[in-house]
Amino acid sequence: GVRMKEKEEILTFEIDITGVEEVKGKTGEAAMVTFTGNADCNLFKGIVLPGGVDTQKKCYGSFNTLSARYILEGTDKTGKECRIFVENNGTFDENGVKTTVPKIFTDSEALSFLETADLIGTLAPRHNGVTIHIFLA
């Protein structure tokens, strides 16, 4: 039989939450979570630029969704300066978090494969924020 290969973790971001604004309505609620953060991986080292926000929505009677958008600035594995835009969409289940689907744009030649790669993400709680793990699916 064919053995499933271990998913390869390619990016890890340490995220620190800096603020939360919330609205609770009759049919649902929303929170917009602002954050800073950094990456220190083989592929990329850098920081999250100001303006990153994760919009979490819950329509009553269904699961929460999250949609985070942010840009990181730093250097790629070849040492070239670059930026990475991440849009990370996901759904929470009853137990917390489901996998997310990250979409990436980058001006790095060395990392351009990320734009078309099949990516999945997970979020793990950490002090003051979350750790985002992104894998090649």
C-alpha positions in Angstrom: 0.0 0.0 0.0 1.0 3.6 -0.5 2.0 5.2 2.8 0.7 8.7 3.4 3.7 11.0 3.6 4.0 13.3 6.6 2.8 16.7 5.7 5.7 19.1 5.5 5.5 22.2 7.7 6.9 25.1 5.6 6.0 28.2 7.5 5.4 29.0 11.2 4.2 32.4 12.4 4.1 33.5 16.1 1.1 35.8 16.5 0.5 38.3 19.3 -3.0 39.6 19.7 -3.0 43.4 20.2 -6.7 44.2 20.3 -10.3 42.9 19.8 -13.4 44.8 18.7 -16.7 43.0 18.9 -20.3 43.3 17.9 -23.1 41.0 19.1 -26.2 41.2 16.9 -29.6 39.4 16.8 -28.5 37.0 14.1 -24.9 36.7 14.7 -21.7 38.3 16.1 -18.3 39.4 14.8 -14.9 40.1 16.3 -12.1 41.8 14.5 -8.8 40.8 16.1 -5.7 42.9 15.4 -2.2 41.4 15.8 1.5 41.6 15.4 3.9 38.7 14.9 7.0 37.2 13.4 8.3 34.3 11.5 11.7 32.5 12.0 11.6 29.6 9.5 14.1 28.1 7.0 12.1 29.6 4.1 11.4 33.0 5.6 12.3 35.3 8.5 10.4 38.5 9.1 7.7 40.4 10.9 3.9 41.0 10.4 3.4 44.5 9.2 0.8 46.8 10.9 -2.7 46.3 9.6 -3.1 42.5 10.1 -6.6 41.6 11.1 -8.5 38.4 11.7 -12.3 38.7 11.2 -14.2 36.1 13.2 -17.9 35.7 12.5 -20.6 33.5 14.0 -24.0 33.2 12.6 -26.1 31.8 15.4 -26.9 28.1 14.8 -23.7 27.5 12.7 -20.0 27.3 13.1 -17.6 30.3 13.6 -15.5 31.3 10.6 -12.3 33.2 10.6 -10.6 35.1 7.8 -7.2 36.6 8.5 -5.3 38.9 6.2 -1.8 40.2 6.8 1.5 41.0 5.1 4.9 39.9 6.4 8.2 41.6 5.5 11.6 40.1 5.8 14.1 37.9 4.0 13.6 34.7 2.1 15.8 31.6 2.3 18.2 33.1 -0.2 18.6 36.2 1.9 16.7 38.5 -0.5 14.3 41.0 1.0 10.6 40.2 0.3 7.0 40.4 1.4 4.4 37.7 1.8 0.7 38.4 1.8 -1.4 35.8 3.6 -5.1 35.3 3.5 -6.1 32.5 5.8 -9.7 31.3 5.9 -11.1 28.6 8.2 -14.0 27.2 10.2 -14.1 26.4 13.9 -15.9 23.2 14.9 -17.3 22.4 18.4 -13.9 21.5 19.7 -12.2 24.8 18.6 -10.4 24.9 15.4 -10.5 23.2 12.1 -7.8 23.4 9.4 -7.5 26.6 7.5 -6.8 27.2 3.9 -4.0 29.8 3.4 -3.7 31.7 0.1 -0.3 33.4 -0.4 1.1 36.0 -2.8 4.8 36.9 -2.6 7.4 39.0 -4.5 10.1 36.5 -3.6 11.3 34.4 -6.6 12.5 31.6 -4.2 9.1 31.4 -2.5 6.8 31.9 -5.5 5.9 28.2 -5.5 3.8 29.0 -2.4 1.3 30.9 -4.6 0.3 27.7 -6.4 1.1 25.1 -3.7 -1.7 23.2 -2.0 -1.5 24.6 1.5 -3.3 23.9 4.8 -2.9 25.6 8.1 -3.6 25.0 11.8 -3.7 27.4 14.7 -2.4 26.5 18.2 -3.0 28.8 21.2 0.1 30.4 22.8 0.7 33.1 25.4 -1.1 36.3 24.2 -1.9 34.8 20.8 -1.6 31.8 18.5 1.0 29.9 16.5 0.1 29.5 12.9 1.5 26.4 11.2 1.3 26.1 7.4 1.9 22.8 5.7 2.3 21.6 2.1 -0.8 19.4 1.8 
